[in-house]
Amino acid sequence: MIEYFWLALVPPLAGFLFNGLVGKRLPARIVSGTGCAATGASFLFLLAVFAEFIRLPAQEQQIVHRLFTWIQAGTFTAECSFLLDPLSMIMLLVITGVGFLIHVYSTSYMKGESGLYRYFSYLNLFVFMMSLLVMAGNYLLLFVGWEGVGLCSYLLIGYYIERKSAGDAAKKAFVVNRVGDACFLLGVFLIFKTFGTLEFGPLFETVSRTHPQPESGFTVLAAITLLLFLGATGKSAQIPLQVWLPDAMEGPTPVSALIHAATMVTAGVYLVVRSAALYSRAPDVLLLVAVVGVLTALLAALTALVQRDIKKVLAYSTISQLGYMFMALGVGAFSTGIFHLFTHAFFKALLFLGAGSVLLRLHHELDLFRMGGLKNSLRVTCWTMWVGTVALAGIFPLSGFFSKDEILWRALDSPLGHPVFWVAGLVVAGLTAFYMCRLMFLAFYGSPSHGHGESGSEAGTAVTAPLAILAGAAAVAGVAGLPAYLNLGDHWLDHFLAPVFRFSYDHGVSAGHGASHSLEMLAGAAALAVSLLGAALAYRLYAGDRSLPRRLADRLPGLHGTLLQQFRIDQAYSRFVVGGLKALSRRVLWRVVDVGVVDGAVNGTASLFRRWSGVASRMQSGNTRTYAAWIVTGAALVFLYLYSVIG
C-alpha cells in the first residue's frame, strides 16, 4: 500500500469535482456528507500508509513516485513526482486529520447557508492543494499546490459574496500573497539556473557536495533562500506581509480554523524546513529568519492584547505563534519548528472552532465585551477552549508547554541562537497567556452582556465532538517531543524527522540539545512562571471588576489606539504603497503612458491617415482635365524612369 501513497490526493479532488459540478442540484446532507467522506477517506488511507511507513528502516523512509514527465523543454525537465518522507507524512496526517474534523464541524455550523455546495467543494479543493504542496517531489509542483492554496483561500475568505468586506478581504489576501509568490518563483528560477534541477533529492545532494560549508555574505545560496523566505512571509503572515491574515476572519469560522491551523499559514514553515539543506548553508539568511520571527511574534502578541473581536484575537495569536516557529527555524532547529507546528494545529483549530460555537450561541456576535456568562450554557465549549488556552499559553503539562519550551531552549542553547531571542520569546509567552485568558474571562465569565442571557445550549454533536477530539490531541500531542530532562524516553519527533535533514549542514544544534538538563529545566521554569504571571494578571483585570482596563485605555489613548490598529501598519501601506501606486498610475502611467504615448499613437495615426485621405480625395475631383493632367504626369514619370535605367 505504501507505494500508492499519492492516491491520498484522489478523494478530496473527487469530492471537489462532485460537489462543484452537481452539488447545486443535490440536498445539503449529500453535499456535506460527500465533503466529509472525501477528507475522511484520505485521512484513513494515510493512517494505513503511516502504519507501514514507521516500520521501514530510517534509510528507506524516502519514497519517490514519478507519475509522468510533466514538462520537457530543452535542458529543462519537470517531473510530476511525489515524495513521501517523515516531514510530508507528518504534514499530511495533520492536514487531513484536522481538515476532516473541520469538515464535520461545518455540517452544523454552515447549516442553512446558501451555496453550501461551493463551500464544501472549496474545502475539499483546499485539502487537495495543501496535500499536493507537501507531497510534491520538486519545487515546481510544490508551487502549483502553493498557488492552489492561495486560490482556495481567496474563494473561502470571500465566501459571503454579498458582503463587500468579505470581497475586500479576499482580494487583499490574494494580492499580498502574490507579492510573496513572485519572490518564491524568482527563487525557483535561480535554483534551476544554478543547479540545473528542481527535484528535491538530486538538488539537495548536489548542494551538499558543491557547498560543504556554510557561506557568509550575499552568495547565490543567500539569494535563493532569501527569495524563498520572502515567499514564506506571504503565506505564513510574517513581517512585512502579515497584514492580510486578520482581515481573513471575514470568511466562515471553520475556514479560519482550516487556514490558521492545518493548511495555508503552515505552508511557509514547511517550505523553509523542506529547504533546510539550502538554509543551513546560508547563516546570514537564517539570522534574518530568526529576527523576522521574533519581531512578528512580539508585534502580533502586543496587538492581540487589546482586540475586541474574538476571531481577531485568535488571528493575531496565529501570527505570533508562526513567529515562534520561524524563530526556531532561524536558529537551525528545524524539527523544533515542525514540533510547534504539530501541536499548534490542534489547539488553534480547537480555539477557532470553540469561538465558532460561541458565535452560534450569540447569533454571530464578535465583540468580546458584548459576551460574558456563557460557561453554564456552553459547558463543553468552555472547558475544551480552556484546554486550548492552557496549551497555547504554554502551561505544563499540555502540549504547547513542550513545543514552546523547546523553541525557547533552542533559541538560548543553539550555536545560532542568542539570549535576546530567548528574552523576546519569554515576553511573548507572558503576553500569550494574558490575551488568551482575557478572551476566556470576557467570553465565559462575569455577567451576561446586552441581553444574551445564560439560556441555550451547545449546537450539537457535530460541533462538540470535534472540540472534544481536538482538546484531547492538544493535551497529549506534546508526548511526541518530551524533553530529555524528564527521562521519559527519546525525543520521538527529532528521531523521526532526522532522515529529512541528512543533507543539511549541522551547526551543532542537535548536539547541543539537552546538553545541560539543569539549565534547560531552569529556562523552562522561567517560561512557565512568566506564562502563569500573564494568566494571573488577566484574571486580576478581567475576571471581576473590568473598570481598570477601561481606565488604562482612557489614560493611554495613543498607545491603546496604536495597538488596536496593529501599529497602524495597514494605514502606512494604504498611504505610502497603495497611495504611491495610485499617484504613479495617475501622473505617469495615465497621463504620460496612456494619454501621451498610447492615445497619442492611436490619435496621431488617425490624424495622419485623415490628412492623407484629404489629399487623395482632392485627386478624385471628377474633372476630366484634372484626370488627363494626372495621366500625362504619370506617363512622364514612367518615361523618365525608363530612360534613366536604359540610358
Residue, then its C-alpha position, 0 to 999 in steps of 0.5 A: m500500500i505504501e507505494y500508492f501513497w499519492l492516491a491520498l490526493v484522489p478523494p478530496l479532488a473527487g469530492f471537489l469535482f462532485n460537489g462543484l459540478v452537481g452539488k447545486r442540484l443535490p440536498a445539503r446532507i449529500v453535499s456535506g456528507t460527500g465533503c466529509a467522506a472525501t477528507g475522511a477517506s484520505f485521512l484513513f488511507l494515510l493512517a494505513v500508509f503511516a502504519e507501514f511507513i514507521r516500520l521501514p528502516a530510517q534509510e528507506q523512509q524516502i519514497v519517490h513516485r514519478l507519475f509522468t514527465w510533466i514538462q520537457a523543454g530543452t535542458f529543462t525537465a519537470e517531473c510530476s513526482f511525489l515524495l513521501d518522507p517523515l516531514s510530508m507524512i507528518m504534514l499530511l496526517v495533520i492536514t487531513g486529520v484536522g481538515f476532516l474534523i473541520h469538515v464535520y464541524s461545518t455540517s452544523y455550523m454552515k447549516g442553512e447557508s446558501g451555496l453550501y455546495r461551493y463551500f464544501s467543494y472549496l474545502n475539499l479543493f483546499v485539502f487537495m492543494m495543501s496535500l499536493l504542496v507537501m507531497a510534491g517531489n520538486y519545487l515546481l509542483l510544490f508551487v502549483g499546490w502553493e498557488g492552489v492554496g492561495l486560490c482556495s483561500y481567496l474563494l473561502i475568505g470571500y465566501y459571503i459574496e454579498r458582503k463587500s468586506a468579505g470581497d475586500a478581504a479576499k482580494k487583499a489576501f490574494v494580492v499580498n500573497r502574490v507579492g510573496d509568490a513572485c519572490f518564491l518563483l524568482g527563487v525557483f528560477l535561480i535554483f534551476k539556473t544554478f543547479g540545473t534541477l528542481e527535484f528535491g533529492p538530486l538538488f539537495e545532494t548536489v548542494s551538499r557536495t558543491h557547498p560543504q560549508p556554510e557561506s557568509g555574505f550575499t552568495v547565490l545560496a543567500a539569494i535563493t533562500l532569501l527569495l524563498f523566505l520572502g515567499a514564506t512571509g506571504k503565506s505564513a503572515q510574517i513581517p512585512l506581509q502579515v497584514w492580510l491574515p486578520d482581515a481573513m476572519e471575514g470568511p466562515t469560522p471553520v475556514s479560519a480554523l482550516i487556514h490558521a491551523a492545518t493548511m495555508v499559514t503552515a505552508g511557509v514553515y514547511l517550505v523553509v524546513r523542506s529547504a533546510a539543506l539550502y538554509s543551513r548553508a546560508p547563516d546570514v539568511l537564517l539570522l534574518v529568519a530568526v529576527v523576522g520571527v521574533l519581531t512578528a511574534l512580539l508585534a502580533a502578541l502586543t496587538a492581540l492584547v487589546q482586540r475586541d473581536i474574538k476571531k481577531v484575537l485568535a488571528y493575531s495569536t496565529i501570527s505570533q505563534l508562526g513567529y515562534m516557529f520561524m524563530a526556531l527555524g532561524v536558529g537551525a532547529f528545524s524539527t523544533g519548528i515542525f514540533h510547534l507546528f504539530t501541536h499548534a494545529f490542534f489547539k488553534a483549530l480547537l480555539f477557532l472552532g470553540a469561538g465558532s460555537v460561541l458565535l452560534r450561541l450569540h447569533h454571530e456576535l464578535d465583540l468580546f465585551r458584548m459576551g460574558g456568562l456563557k460557561n453554564s450554557l456552553r459547558v463543553t465549549c468552555w472547558t475544551m477552549w480552556v484546554g486550548t488556552v492552557a496549551l497555547a499559553g504554554i502551561f505544563p503539562l499540555s502540549g504547547f508547554f513542550s513545543k514552546d519550551e523547546i523553541l525557547w531552549r533552542a533559541l538560548d542553547s543553539p550555536l545560532g541562537h542568542p539570549v535576546f531571542w530567548v528574552a523576546g520569546l519569554v515576553v511573548a509567552g507572558l503576553t500569550a497567556f494574558y490575551m488568551c485568558r482575557l478572551m476566556f474571562l470576557a467570553f465565559y465569565g462575569s455577567p451576561s452582556h446586552g441581553h444574551g442571557e445564560s439560556g441555550s445550549e451547545a449546537g450539537t454533536a457535530v460541533t462538540a465532538p470535534l472540540a472534544i477530539l481536538a482538546g484531547a490531541a492538544a493535551v497529549a500531542g506534546v508526548a511526541g517531543l518530551p524533553a530529555y530532562l524528564n527521562l521519559g524516553d527519546h525525543w520521538l519527533d527529532h528521531f523521526l524527522a532526522p532522515v529529512f535533514r541528512f543533507s543539511y549542514d549541522h551547526g551543532v544544534s542537535a548536539g547541543h540539545g539537552a546538553s545541560h538538563s539543569l539549565e534547560m529545566l531552569a529556562g523552562a521554569a522561567a517560561l512557565a512562571v512568566s506564562l502563569l504571571g500573564a494568566a494571573l494578571a488577566y484574571r486580576l483585570y478581567a475576571g471581576d471588576r473590568s473598570l481598570p482596563r477601561r481606565l488604562a485605555d482612557r489614560l493611554p489613548g495613543l498607545h491603546g489606539t496604536l495597538l488596536q490598529q496593529f501599529r497602524i501598519d495597514q494605514a502606512y501601506s494604504r498611504f505610502v504603497v497603495g497611495g504611491l501606486k495610485a499617484l504613479s498610475r495617475r501622473v505617469l502611467w495615465r497621463v504620460v503612458d496612456v494619454g501621451v504615448v498610447d492615445g497619442a499613437v492611436n490619435g496621431t495615426a488617425s490624424l495622419f491617415r485623415r490628412w492623407s485621405g484629404v489629399a487623395s480625395r482632392m485627386q478624385s475631383g471628377n474633372t476630366r482635365t484634372y484626370a488627363a493632367w494626372i495621366v500625362t504626369g504619370a506617363a512622364l514619370v514612367f518615361l523618365y524612369l525608363y530612360s534613366v535605367i536604359g540610358 
